[in-house]
Amino acid sequence: MNILEFIGELVILHLHILLVTIEAFLIWMIPSFLRSKSLEGETMLITGAGSGMGRLFALKFSALGVRVVLWDINASAVEETAKMVRVNGGKAWWYTCDVTKMETVNEAAQRVREEVGDVTMLVNNAGIVTGKYFQDLKEEDYQRTMNVNSLAHAWTLKAFLPHMLERNHGHIVTIASIMGELVLPGLSDYCMSKFAAVALHESLLREVRAQRKDGIHFTLVNPYKIDTGMFDGARIKKSAELLFPTLKPEYVADKVVEAVQTNTDVVRTPFIFNIVVIISRILPLKAILLLEDFAGNEKAMKTFVGRRGQTVDEQAVTKIE
Ligand SMILES: *[C@@H]1O[C@H](CO)[C@@H](O)[C@H](O)[C@H]1NC(C)=O
């Protein structure tokens, strides 16, 4: 290749980049209801559907005509979610499944295929938080957190993505966390697991693109602290809370529904975290640490209590029912 050809290629590349950036901006300007896809008749599997965000996703998506398949390790909790969906006139199926075991996931997936049909949308939502500092984190803590928050995503994807690829139709939703892009002391296992979940999502997206499967969409959800009880007690400085408010579950659920309807790639919420992520990639470490000190990050996890009565140890392994 001679130098002129190379320069020509670079010019075309830059024009192309400019074009898709303008396109993305124009699409973003259109009100979302004008570019929403119908979700009617889709079959969506939601993990961790027994409580918190998972339950809300079940209610919101089923109200849009989505058939929801609900998985949770807690049978009574997930059955309750299914009942709530049905009371609202939605279609729901529930299963107990420990998503940390690939074999269990495969068995449950097989039952879903037989009893419900093929899953066209997957919401990897189940997640746990230990909330301990490094010196107190045990081997089991690290392993459990990695198993639930990231490896489980790989198992459910292995179970459901191949069929989506065959039909070139599907949607993968990864509920990660802003802790998949930023870090906080006292959350080393959690951050590790969320960075891993983000990495899995991002690389898989590229593999699917390389296979030219443009009917499969990916939505990454990275929220800040949501008021579901999971992060109870964790708090940054009062003044910083003005900039980084704790989110209402309803608000986040609505954002995720909208993102799925509009095939949005990534949701960071509150919006300010889009800027924080950029800043964190540009400034030198010392400057970032000063900002974190200002926000009170160092002590944020000192007061953590989490979900009382739902500790990691109590969540025993459950077989499929
Ligand atoms: C399971 O869910 C029920 C109902 O939501 C709850 O009362 C119970 O504490 C949960 N069990 C565990 C082990 O988390």
The ligand as an SDF file (V2000), in Angstrom:
LIG
                    3D

 14 14  0  0  0  0  0  0  0  0999 V2000
  -36.8660  -15.5660   50.5460 C   0  0  0  0  0  0  0  0  0  0  0  0
  -37.8980  -14.6890   50.2140 O   0  0  0  0  0  0  0  0  0  0  0  0
  -38.8480  -14.5070   51.2380 C   0  0  0  0  0  0  0  0  0  0  0  0
  -40.0020  -13.7060   50.6640 C   0  0  0  0  0  0  0  0  0  0  0  0
  -39.5600  -12.5520   49.9960 O   0  0  0  0  0  0  0  0  0  0  0  0
  -38.1570  -13.8480   52.4340 C   0  0  0  0  0  0  0  0  0  0  0  0
  -39.0770  -13.6550   53.4830 O   0  0  0  0  0  0  0  0  0  0  0  0
  -37.0050  -14.7230   52.8890 C   0  0  0  0  0  0  0  0  0  0  0  0
  -36.2770  -14.0580   53.9090 O   0  0  0  0  0  0  0  0  0  0  0  0
  -36.0700  -15.0530   51.7360 C   0  0  0  0  0  0  0  0  0  0  0  0
  -35.0990  -16.0490   52.1760 N   0  0  0  0  0  0  0  0  0  0  0  0
  -33.7790  -15.8640   52.0870 C   0  0  0  0  0  0  0  0  0  0  0  0
  -32.9380  -16.9890   52.5430 C   0  0  0  0  0  0  0  0  0  0  0  0
  -33.2810  -14.8590   51.6630 O   0  0  0  0  0  0  0  0  0  0  0  0
  1  2  1  0
  1 10  1  0
  2  3  1  0
  3  4  1  0
  3  6  1  0
  4  5  1  0
  6  7  1  0
  6  8  1  0
  8  9  1  0
  8 10  1  0
 10 11  1  0
 11 12  1  0
 12 13  1  0
 12 14  2  0
M  END
$$$$
